[in-house]
Amino acid sequence: MSTQEFRRITLGFSSGGTRCLGHLHLPLHHPQPPVVLMGNGLATEWHFGTADFIRAFTAAGMATFNFDYRHFGASCGEPRQLVSFARQLDDWRAALAFLRTRAEINPARIALWGSSLGGGHALSLAAENSDLRAVVAQVPHLNSREALKAVPKWQLLRTLAHALRDKGRAWRGLSPHTLPVLAEPGELALLNKPGWKKHYLSLVPSTSAWRNAVPARSIFTAGNYNPIDVLDRLHMPVMIAYALADAAIPAVNVEIASQRIKEVVLLPFDDDHFGVYAGPWHEEIVTQETEFLRNRLY
């Protein structure tokens, strides 16, 4: 997957009055190709773990549009690295509307690809846009209600205290009080499952200015986000790649949720959450997703 089969155009668009930056990857020798709008997971930048997918999709004749959420990467927004599930979904909406105006691609042939939290966003956006051709959701966040049940009460209470402290600082115009995105099990962070810190950080390029910290108020956005509630509104083919040993998103929950989707292809793999990005199943996942998207965009 090392051959580059695309040219990249960097483009700005507006979301909620804030400038976001995206990158349109256009396959060579394919005028007005179909396009895959791609969005990443919790507290990430656009290029964390996406390179192999971009190369495979463009080699198959599909463009991709990858963007940074507001507050992250090259996109604007203060405070930096604030996570807002609602704003991120609005960023997806703005990116889709922007793509539909671009002469470089075919606006009638658009698919969505999202990973982790971005997988939940992709499913949510698809429920609003019946004309989309397909959706790929990797290890998708589906249900905050269930996710919160698995968090120890001591962790919820301590995290809430940090969030309230940060909120108070924001009201007073002070700099954010932050929480780590990643930590080891037993330590306080947004993500502290065994092995996750190492795997996540391995996706962060050395050139990135990303920090392992978010304003603690970010947790207020997580409690009532449930893409599972809109799955019955999906009218296009959907592929869900999910981990049989996912430490945060139980495979059985994904399988039960998928029964709400009219046309769904399940792609289970025997690994943890981060196995979609690297490991023994990664290449097969990339291949299967590429074939699924190409068959529905051409």
Backbone bond lengths (Angstrom), bond angles and torsions (degrees), N, CA, C in turn:
res aa  C-N    CA-C-N  psi(-1)  N-CA   C-N-CA  omega(-1)  CA-C   N-CA-C  phi
1 M - - - 1.462 - - 1.535 111.88 -
2 S 1.315 117.44 26.33 1.455 119.90 -174.18 1.523 113.03 -91.92
3 T 1.341 118.53 -17.20 1.453 121.47 -177.21 1.520 110.50 -74.55
4 Q 1.346 115.85 129.93 1.465 119.47 178.49 1.514 109.06 -87.87
5 E 1.313 116.11 121.65 1.459 122.34 -176.53 1.526 111.31 -114.80
6 F 1.330 117.86 28.27 1.457 119.41 -174.64 1.528 111.07 -149.77
7 R 1.327 113.68 165.74 1.464 120.34 167.02 1.516 107.50 -118.74
8 R 1.313 116.47 148.13 1.459 121.68 -174.32 1.523 110.73 -109.49
9 I 1.324 115.46 132.94 1.469 122.09 173.34 1.520 107.25 -118.96
10 T 1.325 116.45 126.05 1.465 121.22 177.97 1.519 109.30 -92.36
11 L 1.330 115.94 128.61 1.455 121.81 -172.37 1.524 110.61 -134.69
12 G 1.312 116.04 144.26 1.455 120.77 175.22 1.516 111.00 -105.21
13 F 1.337 115.79 146.84 1.457 120.80 174.49 1.527 108.05 -145.66
14 S 1.310 116.21 165.64 1.455 120.78 -175.58 1.521 111.04 -105.12
15 S 1.330 115.26 137.61 1.460 121.37 173.28 1.517 107.90 -136.11
16 G 1.329 116.01 117.82 1.460 120.01 -179.44 1.515 113.20 59.51
17 G 1.331 116.72 31.40 1.456 120.76 -179.46 1.517 114.21 80.00
18 T 1.324 117.17 5.47 1.462 122.39 -179.73 1.521 109.54 -114.39
19 R 1.329 116.36 141.10 1.463 120.30 -177.83 1.524 110.49 -80.76
20 C 1.325 115.06 126.66 1.459 122.18 173.61 1.520 109.34 -110.22
21 L 1.314 115.94 153.69 1.453 120.81 178.95 1.522 108.97 -116.23
22 G 1.331 114.62 134.99 1.448 120.78 178.04 1.508 111.18 -132.92
23 H 1.332 115.90 167.77 1.456 121.88 -178.22 1.521 108.35 -130.89
24 L 1.324 115.45 118.61 1.457 122.24 177.89 1.522 108.01 -94.40
25 H 1.319 116.20 116.07 1.457 122.40 178.92 1.521 108.20 -100.65
26 L 1.335 116.02 113.28 1.457 121.68 -173.84 1.528 110.25 -105.51
27 P 1.329 117.61 125.42 1.462 119.69 178.57 1.529 110.84 -65.67
28 L 1.316 116.03 146.06 1.457 120.57 179.83 1.528 109.77 -73.56
29 H 1.325 114.89 140.97 1.467 121.88 173.32 1.530 112.71 68.30
30 H 1.327 117.30 25.06 1.465 120.82 176.86 1.534 108.67 -132.15
31 P 1.337 117.99 88.83 1.467 119.21 179.20 1.522 111.55 -66.29
32 Q 1.316 115.81 138.67 1.466 122.91 -179.83 1.533 112.12 45.87
33 P 1.305 117.14 61.46 1.472 119.75 -178.82 1.516 111.24 -76.56
34 P 1.326 117.07 164.91 1.466 119.54 167.17 1.521 108.46 -66.23
35 V 1.324 115.76 164.96 1.464 119.04 -174.55 1.520 110.29 -136.44
36 V 1.332 114.94 145.57 1.459 122.69 175.54 1.526 107.53 -111.47
37 L 1.310 116.46 115.40 1.463 121.95 175.43 1.523 107.90 -82.21
38 M 1.340 116.72 121.45 1.457 121.43 -170.95 1.530 110.90 -118.05
39 G 1.335 115.50 135.93 1.458 120.64 178.20 1.516 111.23 -137.18
40 N 1.317 116.03 143.51 1.463 121.83 -171.97 1.520 113.13 -98.14
41 G 1.324 114.70 -172.99 1.450 122.15 -170.59 1.512 114.90 -92.78
42 L 1.324 115.22 -159.77 1.461 123.27 -171.14 1.517 111.87 -62.69
43 A 1.328 115.94 120.88 1.475 123.63 172.56 1.520 112.70 61.43
44 T 1.331 117.50 32.19 1.461 120.39 -177.53 1.522 112.32 -107.74
45 E 1.335 114.89 166.89 1.453 122.63 168.62 1.523 108.84 -102.63
46 W 1.317 116.93 165.54 1.460 122.05 -168.66 1.519 113.71 -61.28
47 H 1.327 117.91 -28.21 1.458 120.91 -172.24 1.524 113.31 -97.89
48 F 1.341 118.25 9.77 1.459 120.48 178.58 1.534 109.21 -77.92
49 G 1.318 116.79 102.88 1.461 120.73 174.33 1.512 116.45 78.82
50 T 1.331 118.64 13.72 1.466 120.33 -175.69 1.524 114.28 -103.99
51 A 1.329 119.16 -9.24 1.469 121.24 -169.89 1.525 112.68 -58.19
52 D 1.329 117.71 -46.13 1.467 119.63 -178.26 1.521 111.98 -64.99
53 F 1.323 116.75 -35.98 1.468 120.10 179.13 1.527 110.20 -68.60
54 I 1.328 117.29 -42.72 1.467 120.27 178.97 1.518 110.23 -61.21
55 R 1.331 116.98 -45.76 1.464 120.09 179.86 1.522 111.47 -61.91
56 A 1.316 117.26 -43.55 1.462 120.26 -178.09 1.520 111.44 -67.99
57 F 1.320 117.29 -43.90 1.461 120.38 -178.28 1.530 110.95 -64.75
58 T 1.330 116.89 -45.15 1.469 119.40 -178.82 1.529 111.02 -69.07
59 A 1.336 117.57 -35.47 1.466 120.08 176.57 1.525 111.02 -62.70
60 A 1.331 116.62 -26.64 1.464 121.55 178.40 1.523 112.41 -89.34
61 G 1.336 117.34 6.90 1.458 120.95 175.12 1.509 115.85 92.34
62 M 1.333 117.02 12.85 1.467 120.90 -179.96 1.525 109.95 -110.61
63 A 1.323 116.99 136.54 1.454 120.95 172.98 1.526 109.22 -78.51
64 T 1.317 116.55 160.19 1.461 120.88 170.40 1.521 108.84 -129.97
65 F 1.325 114.86 148.82 1.459 120.58 172.38 1.517 107.55 -123.53
66 N 1.321 115.19 116.47 1.465 122.66 -176.67 1.517 108.51 -117.98
67 F 1.323 117.05 132.51 1.454 119.98 -173.97 1.522 110.92 -136.83
68 D 1.327 114.63 157.17 1.461 121.13 172.27 1.522 109.40 -91.57
69 Y 1.330 115.70 133.73 1.454 119.65 173.04 1.524 110.01 -62.09
70 R 1.315 116.10 156.74 1.462 119.43 170.69 1.529 109.97 -52.83
71 H 1.322 115.26 143.83 1.468 123.56 179.93 1.525 113.17 80.78
72 F 1.346 118.36 -3.63 1.459 120.40 -176.23 1.525 111.51 -126.80
73 G 1.334 114.31 151.39 1.453 120.84 172.49 1.511 112.93 56.15
74 A 1.338 115.56 -131.24 1.461 121.15 -177.54 1.522 113.15 -86.32
75 S 1.325 118.08 -4.56 1.465 120.63 176.51 1.518 110.04 -79.50
76 C 1.325 115.19 154.51 1.463 120.89 -179.59 1.530 109.97 -82.37
77 G 1.309 115.33 177.34 1.456 121.36 178.69 1.509 112.09 124.69
78 E 1.313 115.75 127.26 1.465 122.71 177.75 1.524 109.24 -119.82
79 P 1.342 117.43 146.67 1.465 127.71 -3.20 1.518 111.10 -72.71
80 R 1.318 115.82 159.52 1.447 120.22 -178.55 1.531 111.12 -67.95
81 Q 1.313 113.71 142.63 1.459 124.65 175.68 1.527 113.37 62.91
82 L 1.325 115.85 27.31 1.459 120.01 170.69 1.525 108.95 -73.01
83 V 1.320 117.14 130.16 1.465 122.02 176.77 1.522 108.68 -99.51
84 S 1.318 116.04 122.13 1.461 122.10 173.52 1.514 107.50 -133.04
85 F 1.327 117.15 111.60 1.455 120.18 -179.41 1.529 110.93 -58.46
86 A 1.319 116.89 -42.31 1.465 120.62 -178.12 1.522 111.23 -66.16
87 R 1.324 117.48 -43.81 1.465 120.04 178.62 1.522 111.41 -65.52
88 Q 1.317 116.62 -38.08 1.460 118.61 179.57 1.525 111.11 -64.84
89 L 1.318 117.37 -39.39 1.458 119.32 176.29 1.526 110.33 -64.71
90 D 1.321 117.59 -36.83 1.461 120.54 173.75 1.526 111.31 -63.94
91 D 1.327 117.34 -35.15 1.463 120.62 176.59 1.530 110.59 -63.74
92 W 1.324 116.64 -40.58 1.466 120.26 174.21 1.526 110.24 -59.49
93 R 1.314 117.11 -45.59 1.466 120.42 -179.94 1.529 110.72 -59.90
94 A 1.334 115.81 -44.36 1.459 120.13 -179.51 1.527 110.96 -65.69
95 A 1.332 117.49 -40.07 1.462 121.13 179.03 1.526 110.56 -64.14
96 L 1.329 117.08 -40.76 1.464 120.49 178.91 1.524 110.75 -65.01
97 A 1.329 116.98 -45.56 1.466 120.23 178.50 1.526 110.84 -60.99
98 F 1.316 116.73 -39.62 1.460 121.49 178.36 1.524 110.82 -64.36
99 L 1.323 117.31 -44.85 1.467 120.84 -179.55 1.521 111.40 -58.72
100 R 1.315 116.25 -37.75 1.472 119.45 -177.24 1.527 111.90 -64.02
101 T 1.328 118.20 -14.84 1.471 121.70 -179.57 1.521 112.89 -95.13
102 R 1.319 118.77 -5.75 1.455 121.62 -171.52 1.527 111.54 -87.21
103 A 1.335 115.68 127.87 1.457 121.01 -179.67 1.521 112.49 -74.44
104 E 1.346 117.09 -16.20 1.468 119.51 -176.98 1.530 113.55 -71.76
105 I 1.346 116.68 -20.42 1.461 120.13 -175.36 1.528 110.28 -123.98
106 N 1.310 115.95 170.01 1.463 121.41 176.62 1.531 108.68 -92.18
107 P 1.330 118.69 107.51 1.465 120.65 -175.45 1.519 113.77 -69.40
108 A 1.329 117.58 -10.52 1.465 120.50 178.12 1.522 112.00 -88.82
109 R 1.331 116.61 -3.63 1.468 119.99 -178.37 1.530 108.73 -130.23
110 I 1.325 115.50 80.99 1.459 121.89 -178.35 1.524 109.07 -123.28
111 A 1.319 115.22 135.44 1.462 122.06 173.63 1.521 108.55 -124.21
112 L 1.317 116.05 163.01 1.461 122.30 178.16 1.520 109.76 -115.09
113 W 1.323 115.31 145.41 1.469 123.18 174.97 1.523 107.22 -136.96
114 G 1.320 116.54 124.13 1.457 119.93 178.61 1.507 111.13 -138.30
115 S 1.324 116.04 147.92 1.453 120.62 -177.72 1.522 109.98 -123.31
116 S 1.337 116.26 134.36 1.464 123.64 178.20 1.535 109.43 59.49
117 L 1.325 118.71 -120.46 1.464 118.97 176.22 1.525 110.43 -59.13
118 G 1.329 116.63 -37.62 1.459 120.44 176.78 1.518 112.45 -62.11
119 G 1.340 117.28 -28.79 1.462 119.60 174.68 1.512 111.82 -64.85
120 G 1.333 116.42 -39.68 1.460 120.14 174.43 1.514 112.02 -63.50
121 H 1.351 115.84 -40.95 1.464 119.57 178.06 1.530 111.10 -63.16
122 A 1.336 116.79 -42.22 1.464 120.01 -179.31 1.521 111.10 -61.22
123 L 1.328 117.08 -43.24 1.455 120.76 178.86 1.534 111.11 -65.29
124 S 1.326 116.22 -41.03 1.470 120.06 179.69 1.522 111.26 -64.04
125 L 1.330 116.91 -43.04 1.460 120.30 -179.88 1.522 111.29 -68.14
126 A 1.319 116.89 -38.01 1.463 120.09 179.59 1.522 111.28 -62.86
127 A 1.335 117.25 -32.01 1.465 120.50 178.77 1.523 111.54 -65.59
128 E 1.323 117.50 -18.51 1.464 122.48 -179.95 1.533 112.91 -96.70
129 N 1.350 117.11 -10.06 1.471 120.97 -171.47 1.520 109.66 -135.40
130 S 1.321 115.85 88.79 1.457 120.55 -174.43 1.526 113.14 -70.79
131 D 1.350 117.41 -12.94 1.456 119.80 -178.47 1.525 113.12 -84.71
132 L 1.322 118.06 -4.57 1.458 119.93 177.54 1.524 109.96 -66.84
133 R 1.339 115.80 147.23 1.461 120.28 -173.57 1.525 113.84 -81.59
134 A 1.337 117.41 -31.96 1.462 119.58 -175.32 1.521 109.17 -169.68
135 V 1.345 114.19 164.66 1.470 121.35 176.44 1.522 108.35 -138.30
136 V 1.330 115.32 136.03 1.461 121.64 167.72 1.524 107.54 -116.77
137 A 1.322 116.08 124.11 1.467 121.55 177.95 1.527 108.06 -121.20
138 Q 1.326 115.67 117.66 1.466 121.55 178.81 1.517 109.89 -96.29
139 V 1.319 116.60 134.14 1.476 122.85 178.50 1.531 110.61 30.56
140 P 1.334 117.75 56.60 1.461 120.54 -166.71 1.525 113.94 -75.53
141 H 1.327 114.86 141.72 1.463 120.07 167.81 1.524 107.31 -71.37
142 L 1.323 116.71 123.18 1.455 121.09 -175.72 1.520 114.15 -117.91
143 N 1.336 117.25 -27.29 1.455 117.52 -165.11 1.524 110.79 -154.04
144 S 1.333 116.51 99.89 1.468 119.90 177.43 1.516 112.00 -65.98
145 R 1.330 116.78 -31.42 1.466 119.09 179.85 1.525 110.85 -58.37
146 E 1.339 115.71 -47.52 1.460 119.87 179.94 1.520 111.41 -70.79
147 A 1.328 117.09 -37.84 1.469 120.27 -178.05 1.520 111.09 -62.80
148 L 1.313 117.11 -39.69 1.464 120.16 -178.15 1.524 111.78 -68.90
149 K 1.325 117.12 -29.31 1.467 120.05 178.49 1.527 111.69 -63.13
150 A 1.327 116.35 -26.64 1.461 120.69 -176.68 1.529 112.72 -87.02
151 V 1.326 116.98 -6.04 1.471 120.16 -178.21 1.529 108.81 -88.99
152 P 1.337 118.52 128.05 1.464 120.31 178.48 1.527 111.78 -57.42
153 K 1.330 116.14 144.01 1.465 119.97 -177.06 1.520 112.25 -59.94
154 W 1.335 117.18 -37.37 1.457 119.07 179.85 1.520 110.84 -61.48
155 Q 1.336 115.83 -36.12 1.457 119.66 -179.89 1.524 110.91 -70.77
156 L 1.341 116.45 -40.75 1.458 119.72 177.71 1.530 111.16 -60.87
157 L 1.331 116.61 -45.34 1.458 120.51 -177.16 1.522 111.72 -66.44
158 R 1.341 116.51 -43.23 1.466 119.38 179.60 1.530 111.16 -66.27
159 T 1.336 115.69 -39.98 1.463 119.47 179.35 1.521 110.61 -65.75
160 L 1.329 116.49 -40.23 1.464 120.59 178.10 1.521 111.15 -61.50
161 A 1.334 117.66 -40.57 1.460 120.89 178.61 1.529 110.76 -61.19
162 H 1.319 116.57 -42.23 1.473 120.00 177.76 1.530 110.70 -65.18
163 A 1.337 116.67 -39.89 1.461 120.02 -179.51 1.526 111.32 -64.65
164 L 1.321 116.53 -41.46 1.466 119.93 178.77 1.527 110.65 -65.56
165 R 1.319 116.43 -38.38 1.465 119.72 176.67 1.523 111.08 -61.24
166 D 1.329 116.34 -43.60 1.459 120.64 179.47 1.525 110.79 -65.78
167 K 1.323 116.40 -40.52 1.464 120.31 179.08 1.523 110.65 -61.24
168 G 1.334 115.51 -41.71 1.460 119.35 178.14 1.513 112.03 -63.39
169 R 1.316 117.25 -39.35 1.463 120.53 177.58 1.534 110.67 -65.17
170 A 1.320 116.36 -37.87 1.462 119.27 178.80 1.522 110.96 -64.11
171 W 1.326 116.91 -41.48 1.469 120.06 178.50 1.528 111.35 -61.29
172 R 1.327 116.76 -31.39 1.465 120.72 -179.08 1.516 113.00 -91.39
173 G 1.351 116.20 4.68 1.456 120.04 178.15 1.517 113.81 74.26
174 L 1.322 117.57 23.63 1.460 121.82 -178.23 1.528 110.68 -95.92
175 S 1.312 116.45 166.45 1.456 121.40 178.85 1.525 110.18 -65.33
176 P 1.326 117.45 154.19 1.471 120.03 -175.00 1.525 113.17 -65.73
177 H 1.311 113.81 148.61 1.463 121.60 166.28 1.518 105.65 -95.33
178 T 1.325 118.05 126.07 1.453 121.30 -168.85 1.528 113.29 -110.25
179 L 1.315 113.75 161.76 1.458 124.28 170.60 1.526 108.17 -123.70
180 P 1.325 118.61 148.79 1.460 119.44 174.37 1.535 111.18 -65.28
181 V 1.304 115.35 145.69 1.459 119.41 169.83 1.526 109.15 -70.48
182 L 1.336 115.82 -40.46 1.457 122.17 -171.83 1.516 111.21 -130.40
183 A 1.309 115.53 142.61 1.459 121.47 175.03 1.518 108.05 -155.54
184 E 1.319 115.23 171.85 1.455 120.56 176.87 1.539 109.52 -77.88
185 P 1.319 117.50 160.77 1.469 120.29 178.55 1.525 111.85 -53.88
186 G 1.334 115.42 136.52 1.458 120.94 -178.63 1.499 113.86 90.86
187 E 1.333 117.39 -15.51 1.458 121.88 176.89 1.524 109.24 -95.61
188 L 1.327 115.90 155.26 1.463 120.64 -176.13 1.524 110.69 -82.88
189 A 1.321 116.16 125.73 1.462 122.61 178.38 1.520 108.00 -171.26
190 L 1.331 116.61 169.75 1.459 119.51 174.59 1.523 110.70 -65.93
191 L 1.337 116.15 -38.09 1.459 121.82 -178.35 1.523 108.61 -129.25
192 N 1.336 117.04 121.15 1.468 119.41 -179.65 1.533 112.32 -141.95
193 K 1.320 115.71 32.88 1.458 119.59 176.83 1.528 109.74 -74.47
194 P 1.331 117.69 154.82 1.466 120.55 -178.89 1.533 112.18 -57.10
195 G 1.313 115.64 127.08 1.452 121.40 176.65 1.511 115.76 82.54
196 W 1.322 117.80 -12.28 1.465 119.63 -173.43 1.526 113.18 -68.72
197 K 1.323 117.73 -36.35 1.462 119.83 -179.61 1.526 110.67 -59.15
198 K 1.320 116.00 -47.65 1.465 120.75 -179.28 1.527 110.86 -62.49
199 H 1.331 117.13 -46.73 1.459 120.32 -177.29 1.525 111.65 -65.92
200 Y 1.314 117.21 -43.41 1.464 121.16 -179.75 1.516 110.17 -62.50
201 L 1.324 116.86 -50.47 1.466 120.51 -177.58 1.519 112.25 -62.86
202 S 1.329 117.58 -25.94 1.461 120.08 177.49 1.528 111.76 -67.74
203 L 1.327 117.50 -16.96 1.467 121.69 179.17 1.524 112.68 -88.38
204 V 1.341 117.47 -10.11 1.457 121.66 -175.62 1.526 109.30 -87.35
205 P 1.339 119.04 114.27 1.465 120.56 -179.92 1.534 111.20 -64.16
206 S 1.313 115.66 150.47 1.464 120.17 -179.11 1.519 112.15 -64.93
207 T 1.332 117.06 -20.68 1.462 121.26 -179.31 1.527 113.13 -83.61
208 S 1.338 117.45 -7.92 1.454 120.91 -175.93 1.526 111.22 -80.09
209 A 1.328 115.42 144.49 1.467 120.96 175.37 1.527 111.55 -90.41
210 W 1.316 117.33 8.63 1.462 122.65 -179.93 1.515 111.16 -56.05
211 R 1.335 115.84 142.57 1.466 121.64 177.37 1.525 109.86 -121.27
212 N 1.292 115.97 150.85 1.460 121.86 178.21 1.529 109.17 -82.08
213 A 1.319 115.31 64.33 1.463 120.40 -177.39 1.515 109.24 -164.01
214 V 1.338 115.90 140.90 1.462 121.96 172.65 1.528 108.12 -134.14
215 P 1.335 118.53 150.63 1.460 119.45 171.21 1.530 109.59 -54.81
216 A 1.318 116.14 131.11 1.469 120.36 -171.98 1.522 112.61 -61.57
217 R 1.332 118.18 -23.18 1.468 120.40 178.76 1.535 111.67 -63.61
218 S 1.336 116.95 -13.54 1.464 120.66 -179.81 1.522 112.47 -54.82
219 I 1.325 117.42 -29.55 1.467 119.17 -175.69 1.522 112.29 -68.14
220 F 1.333 117.66 -20.46 1.465 119.31 -179.32 1.526 111.88 -64.44
221 T 1.339 117.92 -22.25 1.464 120.39 -176.28 1.521 112.59 -85.20
222 A 1.342 117.14 -11.19 1.456 120.05 -168.62 1.524 114.29 -87.85
223 G 1.305 118.01 -20.56 1.452 120.17 -166.64 1.513 116.69 -74.41
224 N 1.315 118.21 -18.48 1.467 119.43 -173.80 1.523 110.75 -132.42
225 Y 1.324 115.78 44.23 1.466 120.43 179.28 1.519 107.90 -118.54
226 N 1.333 115.73 110.37 1.460 120.83 -169.84 1.533 111.06 -135.44
227 P 1.324 118.18 78.24 1.469 120.36 178.48 1.521 113.31 -55.72
228 I 1.318 118.19 -22.57 1.465 120.91 178.32 1.533 111.68 -55.63
229 D 1.329 116.54 -28.48 1.462 120.29 -175.35 1.526 113.38 -71.36
230 V 1.343 118.00 -14.83 1.471 119.99 -176.87 1.523 112.73 -113.78
231 L 1.326 117.82 6.77 1.468 120.07 -174.62 1.520 112.79 -63.00
232 D 1.321 118.10 -29.22 1.465 120.13 -179.67 1.526 112.39 -73.24
233 R 1.327 117.53 -5.50 1.468 121.06 178.02 1.530 112.58 -93.75
234 L 1.323 117.71 -0.55 1.458 121.04 -177.62 1.521 109.90 -80.17
235 H 1.328 116.68 124.47 1.462 121.70 -176.19 1.524 112.55 -113.30
236 M 1.323 117.61 6.30 1.459 122.34 179.57 1.523 109.54 -115.69
237 P 1.326 117.86 163.19 1.468 119.46 177.23 1.537 110.74 -63.37
238 V 1.313 115.44 141.09 1.463 122.21 -177.69 1.526 108.79 -129.27
239 M 1.322 116.12 133.79 1.464 121.37 170.40 1.517 108.54 -112.32
240 I 1.329 116.59 131.57 1.463 121.37 176.09 1.517 108.49 -119.13
241 A 1.328 116.09 116.28 1.463 121.84 172.47 1.520 107.43 -95.12
242 Y 1.323 116.67 123.60 1.459 118.80 -175.03 1.517 110.57 -140.80
243 A 1.329 115.15 152.43 1.458 122.10 -173.74 1.524 110.31 -94.77
244 L 1.318 116.17 129.38 1.459 120.58 179.89 1.525 112.25 -70.44
245 A 1.351 116.40 -20.09 1.464 120.35 179.53 1.522 111.34 -117.95
246 D 1.340 116.45 32.11 1.463 120.98 -179.35 1.525 110.06 -65.86
247 A 1.339 115.87 125.64 1.461 120.71 -176.62 1.517 113.10 -76.09
248 A 1.327 118.03 -12.15 1.461 120.41 -177.22 1.521 113.47 -122.55
249 I 1.324 117.70 -27.96 1.462 121.40 -176.64 1.519 107.43 -121.48
250 P 1.326 118.02 91.54 1.471 120.58 -175.76 1.525 111.99 -56.68
251 A 1.330 115.61 135.19 1.458 121.00 -178.24 1.527 111.51 -57.43
252 V 1.321 116.59 -38.63 1.469 119.11 -178.10 1.527 110.70 -63.51
253 N 1.334 117.47 -34.07 1.462 120.13 177.77 1.529 111.32 -66.33
254 V 1.333 116.24 -39.03 1.467 119.82 177.58 1.522 109.94 -64.75
255 E 1.317 116.60 -43.69 1.464 120.55 -177.70 1.530 111.66 -64.77
256 I 1.318 116.43 -40.16 1.465 119.82 177.42 1.528 110.59 -66.50
257 A 1.341 115.94 -44.37 1.466 120.00 179.96 1.521 111.72 -62.42
258 S 1.322 116.91 -36.35 1.465 120.71 -176.30 1.527 112.03 -64.28
259 Q 1.323 117.42 -20.32 1.461 120.38 179.77 1.528 111.72 -67.08
260 R 1.320 117.15 -13.97 1.466 120.90 178.20 1.529 112.21 -82.56
261 I 1.333 116.84 -12.27 1.468 121.42 -175.49 1.521 109.40 -93.03
262 K 1.314 117.26 133.37 1.461 121.79 -174.27 1.521 112.42 -65.18
263 E 1.337 117.46 -44.65 1.462 121.54 -177.73 1.520 108.20 -131.10
264 V 1.323 117.35 103.12 1.461 120.75 -173.24 1.524 109.84 -134.13
265 V 1.322 114.84 140.68 1.460 123.54 172.90 1.521 107.08 -115.53
266 L 1.323 116.60 121.77 1.458 120.81 179.70 1.521 109.93 -95.53
267 L 1.330 115.30 135.55 1.454 121.99 179.24 1.529 108.53 -125.79
268 P 1.341 117.42 80.98 1.458 120.03 178.84 1.529 110.96 -78.10
269 F 1.324 116.50 148.81 1.459 120.04 174.81 1.528 108.45 -141.78
270 D 1.316 115.18 147.23 1.460 121.91 -171.02 1.530 110.54 -88.67
271 D 1.330 115.27 77.57 1.464 121.31 -178.08 1.514 107.64 -162.43
272 D 1.347 115.78 -176.29 1.461 120.81 176.16 1.532 109.67 -91.73
273 H 1.311 115.91 -176.94 1.463 124.70 -174.93 1.527 113.00 -49.26
274 F 1.334 117.39 -43.77 1.458 120.83 -172.64 1.523 112.71 -85.36
275 G 1.327 117.39 3.76 1.453 120.49 176.52 1.512 113.71 -66.84
276 V 1.328 117.94 -14.82 1.472 119.35 176.69 1.525 111.19 -70.63
277 Y 1.331 118.05 -23.04 1.455 121.92 -173.99 1.528 113.62 -97.19
278 A 1.329 117.22 -25.70 1.464 121.38 -178.31 1.524 107.89 -162.54
279 G 1.332 115.21 157.70 1.451 118.69 178.48 1.515 111.79 115.02
280 P 1.323 117.42 -175.36 1.466 121.79 -171.42 1.528 114.81 -65.63
281 W 1.319 118.08 -22.26 1.467 120.86 -177.29 1.526 112.92 -98.24
282 H 1.329 117.09 -8.63 1.463 120.41 -170.66 1.535 112.33 -60.23
283 E 1.314 117.28 -49.74 1.466 119.42 -176.13 1.521 111.57 -62.74
284 E 1.328 117.36 -39.44 1.465 120.43 178.68 1.518 111.10 -65.85
285 I 1.329 116.94 -38.14 1.467 120.82 177.63 1.522 110.28 -62.65
286 V 1.329 116.85 -46.35 1.467 121.07 178.53 1.532 109.99 -59.02
287 T 1.320 116.80 -44.92 1.462 121.30 -178.57 1.521 111.53 -63.14
288 Q 1.325 117.08 -46.47 1.459 120.98 -178.22 1.525 111.35 -65.52
289 E 1.335 117.01 -41.69 1.465 119.55 179.40 1.524 111.13 -66.14
290 T 1.332 116.86 -39.59 1.461 120.76 178.67 1.520 110.97 -61.31
291 E 1.327 116.84 -46.27 1.460 120.79 179.60 1.523 111.31 -63.51
292 F 1.320 116.52 -43.21 1.462 120.84 179.33 1.525 110.94 -59.11
293 L 1.333 116.87 -47.70 1.469 120.50 -177.43 1.528 111.07 -68.47
294 R 1.309 117.52 -44.60 1.458 119.60 -178.53 1.537 111.16 -61.50
295 N 1.327 116.56 -41.00 1.467 119.67 -179.20 1.523 112.07 -64.11
296 R 1.315 117.77 -22.62 1.467 120.29 -176.85 1.532 113.37 -105.72
297 L 1.323 115.84 -10.53 1.470 119.46 178.16 1.522 112.24 -102.45
298 Y 1.319 116.68 -15.09 1.483 120.11 178.73 1.518 109.84 -116.38
